[in-house]
Structures are given as C-alpha cells and as structure tokens.
Amino acid sequence: MVEQSEEYAHVDKTLEELRKEIEIDFSNNEYKETALRNLLKKRPALRKTYMCVILTSPSRIGEIMEKTLNQRATQYNHLYELIKLNLIKKISVMDLVEKKIKKKSLNDEEKLVMKKFTDWTSKMNDGMKRNFQAKTCYWCLSEIGKNVDIINFALVLEKIMRDGSQ
C-alpha cells in the first residue's frame, strides 16, 4: 500500500478533527511580523494610512484624512483593516467620559486623548461638545503597531515609493 504524504494527511481526519484544527487557527488572530510586512508592501494606501496614524497618534479621522487625501469611506476601510491586523486601536471619547464618571483611572494614552478632545472642543458650546463627545473616536497605535521594526520597514517602503526606485 502506498503511504500518503504529509500534505494529504488531513484526508483521513474526521470532520470534527478538522473543525477543531480550523477553530484553533481562527482563534489565534495575531499576524506574524513577516505577514504584516508583506501586506504593507503590497498595499501602499494602507501603509500610508498607518504612517499617518503613527505621525498624528492619537488622531481623529479628519486629521488622518488631511494627510492621506483619501475619501472618508476609504479611510474607514483602511483604519478597520489596521485594527484587524492589530496595528492600531480605536478609543471612543464617550467610553472615556463614562470611565471618568465611574471614577476609574485613565492611563496615559487615554489622558492624552481626553486632553486633545478638550482642546479641540474648548471653544464650542455645550450642545456641540456633547454631540461630538458622543460620536468622536481617536485612533492610536497598539503595542504591535509601536514595534520599531515594522515602523522602520514602512518608512523605508515610503522612501522607496517617493524616490521612484525599487
């Protein structure tokens, strides 16, 4: 009888065994650094959005759009893709206000977000402040997004693209 190679070993497994393997693969939602590098290399618009978040972090959608010159829908798509890749995170101002009301302490990044929001809304009336407080989110770098190797790689790619050489 002919032995099966390892690549076809999954054929003899039951449906439940295969489901368990798939479940394990999907439960670990982290991307390896090489996969992130490949994605940033293939998608220059996504890389540009990531670089703008690095530059302006924590930032509102408008601040990022000023630098990338993308439309709002495209910008949101890029930001949510970066969240899925765990490079950035979204902080809602309303969540921070609720945290303050419940007398929970804010970390340094959350304090910076609140400071930027209060500076931005300082000359607005109370109605406008409450309106923006309810719908404003800030985009910040996550721990993986702060990885110096990934940031340096994205920077080198941007320089290459700007110079036109590959």
C-alpha positions in Angstrom: 0.0 0.0 0.0 1.2 3.5 -0.9 1.9 5.8 2.1 0.3 9.3 2.0 2.5 12.3 2.1 2.1 14.8 4.9 0.2 17.3 2.8 -2.6 14.9 2.2 -2.7 13.6 5.8 -5.8 15.7 6.5 -7.9 13.5 4.2 -8.0 10.7 6.8 -9.2 13.0 9.6 -12.9 13.2 10.6 -14.9 16.3 10.2 -14.8 17.1 13.9 -11.0 16.9 14.0 -10.8 19.2 11.0 -13.2 21.6 12.7 -11.1 21.7 15.8 -8.0 22.5 13.8 -9.8 25.3 11.9 -11.1 26.7 15.2 -7.6 26.8 16.7 -6.3 28.6 13.6 -9.1 31.2 13.7 -8.9 31.7 17.4 -5.3 33.0 17.2 -6.0 36.2 15.3 -2.4 37.5 15.5 -0.4 38.1 12.4 3.3 37.4 12.2 5.6 40.3 11.5 6.5 38.9 8.1 2.9 38.8 7.1 2.4 42.4 8.2 5.5 43.4 6.2 4.1 41.7 3.1 0.7 43.3 3.5 2.2 46.8 4.0 4.5 46.2 0.9 1.6 45.2 -1.3 -0.9 47.9 -0.2 0.7 51.4 -0.4 -2.6 53.2 0.5 -3.0 51.1 3.7 0.7 51.8 4.5 0.2 55.5 4.1 -2.8 55.4 6.5 -0.7 53.5 9.0 2.1 56.1 8.7 -0.4 58.9 9.2 -1.6 57.3 12.4 2.0 57.0 13.6 2.5 60.7 12.8 -0.6 62.0 14.4 -1.4 59.5 17.1 -3.9 59.8 18.8 -5.8 61.3 15.9 -9.3 61.9 14.7 -10.4 60.7 11.3 -10.2 64.2 9.9 -6.6 64.6 10.9 -5.7 61.4 9.1 -7.7 62.3 6.0 -5.8 65.6 5.7 -2.6 63.7 5.3 -3.7 60.7 3.2 -6.1 62.6 0.9 -8.5 59.6 0.9 -12.2 59.8 0.9 -14.0 59.1 4.2 -15.3 55.6 3.3 -11.8 54.5 2.0 -10.2 55.9 5.1 -12.5 54.0 7.4 -11.9 50.8 5.5 -8.1 51.2 5.9 -8.4 52.0 9.6 -10.6 49.0 10.3 -8.2 46.8 8.3 -5.3 48.1 10.5 -7.4 47.3 13.6 -7.9 43.7 12.3 -4.1 43.5 11.8 -3.8 44.7 15.4 -1.6 47.6 14.4 -3.9 50.3 15.7 -6.8 50.7 18.1 -9.8 52.9 18.4 -10.6 54.9 21.5 -14.1 56.3 21.9 -14.4 59.6 23.8 -17.7 58.6 25.2 -16.1 55.5 26.8 -13.5 57.7 28.4 -16.2 60.0 29.8 -18.1 57.1 31.2 -14.8 55.8 32.8 -14.3 59.2 34.4 -17.9 59.2 35.7 -17.4 55.8 37.3 -14.2 57.2 38.9 -11.9 54.7 37.1 -8.4 55.9 36.4 -7.4 56.7 32.8 -4.0 55.5 31.5 -1.6 58.0 29.9 -2.8 57.4 26.4 -6.4 57.9 27.4 -5.5 61.1 29.3 -3.8 62.4 26.1 -7.0 61.6 24.1 -9.1 63.5 26.6 -6.7 66.4 26.5 -6.8 66.6 22.7 -10.6 66.4 22.8 -11.0 69.1 25.3 -8.5 71.3 23.4 -10.4 70.7 20.2 -13.8 71.4 21.8 -12.8 74.3 24.1 -14.5 77.0 22.0 -17.6 75.0 21.3 -20.9 75.4 23.1 -22.1 72.6 25.4 -24.6 71.2 22.9 -21.9 70.8 20.3 -19.5 69.4 22.8 -21.9 66.7 23.9 -22.7 65.9 20.2 -19.0 65.5 19.3 -18.4 63.6 22.6 -20.9 61.0 21.6 -19.5 60.4 18.1 -15.8 61.1 18.2 -13.2 58.4 18.2 -9.4 58.7 18.3 -7.1 56.2 16.5 -3.9 55.2 18.4 -1.1 52.7 17.8 -1.4 49.3 19.5 1.5 47.5 21.1 2.3 45.7 17.8 1.8 48.9 15.9 4.5 50.5 18.1 7.0 47.8 17.0 10.1 49.8 15.8 10.9 47.1 13.1 7.5 47.4 11.5 7.6 51.2 11.6 11.1 51.3 10.1 10.1 48.9 7.4 7.0 51.0 6.4 9.2 54.1 6.5 11.8 52.5 4.1 9.0 51.5 1.7 7.6 55.0 1.7 11.0 56.4 0.9 11.4 53.9 -1.9 8.0 54.8 -3.3 8.7 58.5 -3.1 12.0 58.2 -4.8 10.5 56.0 -7.5 13.3 53.4 -7.3 12.6 49.8 -6.3 
